[in-house]
Amino acid sequence: MKMNTKLVAILGATALMATTAVAKSSVENVHFSIHSALADTGVEPGSAGTVQANEVSKGDKLNQVLNVTVSGLTPNTGYSLTANTTSSGTVDLEDFTTDNNGKATLHLRSGSKVGKNVTALPDGFLFTDVTELDVVDGSSTAVLTTSGTNPTSFVYSVKKPITGDTASGSLSINGNTKGTKFNLNASGLDPNTDYQIVINGTPVQTNTTDSKGRLKVKSAPTPDNPMDIQTVEVWDSSNTPVLSTTVP
């Protein structure tokens, strides 16, 4: 999820360390998981909560699980769990009522067969699109929020094709709270030629192909939050994209 610019600024995290190889499959793989606190906004002092989210997608198969616990809220009172997203604004995920002790536990997941005491996430909802989770009271005031908190744990991994008219390759981005790993491998480019690696429309470094027109990039400057990466391109010397993909 993105937070701040994705549930990861839930989370303003820095990102991943992992190794990857050239993809021989055109299937896109995305894995995102996060564990973070819900912070008291001062409306109900002493309240607290936690968020655990996991998203795994491979091709058109998507599995998402979200578990939220809250405590210290007003007993036997209605609240809502909402998500701020980059594509759909604020999304209402679940309305709930606290118990006699001001506590509640929510379980949400994707898909229609979600099981007992589990709420289905909205169609099209993606954790990687989330910038913030809030628990709001009856007047739509946030009493608990992920905004400004740092994740206890965070993992983000993307592996997908990067394509062009005559060249092709694979991109992998892996991140956690310790750092980020960026890999790009491509073939079908001009031999012994400089190409620019471009992230979110900005060239970040230049790499040179080998004698067979292969490009191997083992690292590149990336945003502190890897989920802020929206596009990756390879440009030639005339600033023309020869390879491109969106992320995730």
PyMOL commands that set and color helices and strands:
alter all, ss='L'
color gray80, all
select helices_A, chain A and resi 127-129+226-228
alter helices_A, ss='H'
color red, helices_A
select strands_A, chain A and resi 29-40+48-58+61-71+78-85+89-97+104-109+119-120+130-136+142-145+153-163+168-176+179-187+194-199+202-208+215-217+231-235+241-246
alter strands_A, ss='S'
color yellow, strands_A
deselect
rebuild
show_as cartoon
